[in-house]
């Protein structure tokens, strides 16, 4: 598949798996809108990968795809099975996946996917961590507060996000710097 066709393909694929999941689908749609907006700060060849990864980042929540109950790995496995290696790596490592995989004893499963350290991977995490469950743009602090309220301070997800905080804050800062440098409006 040509890279320019990836976003439309990913949107259709995500809708088939997630459209019935209410707030999850609203979040995914918001992340994709955010990705479309900020993709202008990336190299042209990376833009379709960001938008496609935004559509697919939570596909591992689809009930028919759950294997490990850890959505980054379940989603990445599925995307990989569709022949999309780069997208699988982006999905696998979004947001605090490294910390959660370690806490869940799934680091080896996560390591099966290539980890991309790039503006594109930063942008995917930025979009996820600055989009509310209802698809609205929020700050990182607001997103983390909402997740803490939803799960409770002792939940594994919250604890992993706390451990990943500096990493996530760095991603937000780098991405916002890229957006300013590219002249992408707020």
Order of alpha helices (4+ residues) and beta strands (2+ residues): alpha-alpha-alpha-alpha-alpha-alpha-alpha-alpha-alpha-alpha-alpha
